[in-house]
C-alpha cells in the first residue's frame, strides 16, 4: 500500500475512534470518553496533514480538485478549527459529538472516491483566485460545522442533563459562540462566492453562469444570512437558532459536495471526477 493511502486510512480509523469516544461520552455523560475522543482526533490529524503534504509534493499540483481531495481538505480545515477551539476553551469538551462523526463519515466517503493520480488543472483555469475560493469554502465549512456543534451543545445544556453537561458554559455563552462561528462562516462563504465569480469571469468571460454549484452555494450563503438577520433584526436567540444551525449544515454539505457529485456542472471540468 502506498504511504499516502496508509496515512489516509489511518486518519479515517483514528477519526472513527474519536467519533466513537464522543458518542459514548454523549451516552455515558462522563468526561473520560470525551478525552479519548479529543486525543484520537489529534492523533488522526497528524496523518491527515501527511496525506495532503505527500500528494502535493509528489505531484506538484494543489491537491484540492477531485471531490475526494476537496472533502479531505474541507475536513482538514474543520478538524483544525475544532482542535484549536477545544484546546483554547476546554469548557466545551463535548463539542466533538457532532464535529467528529461528521468528519469521520465524510472522510470515509472521500476514501471510496480517492484516485491514484491527482487531476491536472488546465492552464486556462489557473488563477490566484482559486486559492481564495478554495480556502474560503473550506474554512467556511469548518466554521458552520463548529456553529452547528455549538447548537447541539445548547440543546443538551437546555435539557439540564447531569454529568459533563453541567460543566458546559452558560446557555447564553453557547448561543453567542454559535453566532460568532456562523458570522465567520458567512464571511468566508461570501469570500468564496465573490472569488469564484472573478475566477469564472477569467475562464468564461462572465461572473455568473447559473451553474448548480453556484446556485446552491448562493442558497447556502443566504441561508446563513437569514440566520444573522433573524438574530440581529428579529432578536432570535437560543433553541430556535440552535436548530437552525443544525438544519442549515445539511444544506451546506449538499451544496458543497452533494450537488457536484450527482450532477454535470461547470465545476466538473476542473475539480469533480465521478
Secondary structure, DSSP 8 states (H G I E B T S, - for coil): --HHHHHHHHHHHHHHHHHHHHHHHHHH--HHHHHHHHHHHHHHHHHHHHHHHHHHHHHSS-S-SSHHHHHHHHHHHHHHHHHHHHHH-GGGGGGHHHHHHHHHHHHHHHHHH--SS-----GGG--THHHHHHHHHHHHHHHHHHHHHHHHHHHHHHTT-SGGGGGS--HHHHHHHHHHHHHHHHHHHHHHHHHHHHHHHHHHS-S----HHHHHHHHHHHHHHHHHHHHHTT---THHHHHHHHHHHHHHHIIIIIHHHHS--GGGGTT---
